Amino acid sequence: MIQQEVKQIFHCGERITNEEARRRLRTIFDRYDINRKPKATDLLLYGIKTKRIAIKQGEKRVEGVAILST
């Protein structure tokens, strides 16, 4: 069930910051009363293949992930 929801929220080819990934996972974790801190690396647990990347936001570069496959 959780895996299906994760695959609906994260799409192949998407590039998101770690903060955004945690925010999206937090909504799912809250729905299922999971009391752990979400991490971008948790996507691997739900069958989402990712690659670490740096995303430019204004003048800064922030850590993020590229979704390779769902």
Backbone torsions as a table, in degrees:
resi	resn	phi	psi	omega
1	MET	NA	-50.0	179.6
2	ILE	-63.5	-41.7	-178.2
3	GLN	-59.3	-39.8	179.4
4	GLN	-65.2	-42.1	179.3
5	GLU	-65.4	-41.1	179.1
6	VAL	-61.4	-42.5	-179.6
7	LYS	-68.1	-24.4	176.8
8	GLN	-77.9	-30.8	-175.7
9	ILE	-85.3	-35.3	-178.8
10	PHE	-104.3	128.8	-174.2
11	HIS	-114.9	144.3	179.6
12	CYS	-58.1	135.6	179.0
13	GLY	90.0	-8.0	-178.8
14	GLU	-75.1	143.6	175.9
15	ARG	-120.3	115.9	-177.0
16	ILE	-133.2	154.8	177.2
17	THR	-74.6	158.8	176.6
18	ASN	-59.6	-36.9	179.2
19	GLU	-61.2	-44.0	179.1
20	GLU	-66.0	-40.7	178.1
21	ALA	-61.7	-43.7	178.7
22	ARG	-63.4	-40.7	-179.8
23	ARG	-62.2	-44.9	179.7
24	ARG	-65.6	-42.6	179.0
25	LEU	-65.8	-35.4	179.2
26	ARG	-58.9	-39.6	179.8
27	THR	-63.5	-39.0	178.2
28	ILE	-70.1	-45.5	180.0
29	PHE	-59.6	-40.4	179.4
30	ASP	-64.4	-39.9	-179.4
31	ARG	-62.5	-34.5	-178.1
32	TYR	-102.4	12.3	179.5
33	ASP	53.3	42.2	175.3
34	ILE	-88.7	120.6	-173.5
35	ASN	-98.8	48.3	174.2
36	ARG	-126.9	158.7	-178.1
37	LYS	-77.9	123.3	179.9
38	PRO	-72.5	144.9	177.4
39	LYS	-132.1	153.3	179.0
40	ALA	-60.8	-31.4	179.8
41	THR	-69.4	-15.3	176.4
42	ASP	-63.6	-20.1	179.2
43	LEU	-58.4	-33.8	178.3
44	LEU	-62.2	-33.9	179.5
45	LEU	-65.2	-25.1	-177.8
46	TYR	-104.5	19.7	173.0
47	GLY	81.6	17.4	178.9
48	ILE	-101.7	120.0	178.6
49	LYS	-86.6	131.3	-177.0
50	THR	-131.5	166.8	174.7
51	LYS	-135.9	133.7	178.9
52	ARG	-70.3	136.2	179.5
53	ILE	-142.5	168.1	171.3
54	ALA	-109.9	130.6	-178.4
55	ILE	-112.3	131.6	-179.8
56	LYS	-84.2	124.8	175.6
57	GLN	-125.9	103.2	-176.0
58	GLY	66.4	-122.6	178.5
59	GLU	-90.3	-9.6	-175.0
60	LYS	-99.8	159.1	170.1
61	ARG	-116.6	127.8	-179.7
62	VAL	-119.1	152.9	178.8
63	GLU	-70.1	143.1	178.7
64	GLY	-158.1	-171.6	178.9
65	VAL	-134.3	148.3	170.7
66	ALA	-106.7	129.2	179.7
67	ILE	-81.9	115.2	-177.6
68	LEU	-88.0	-41.2	177.5
69	SER	-156.9	152.7	178.6
70	THR	-116.6	NA	NA
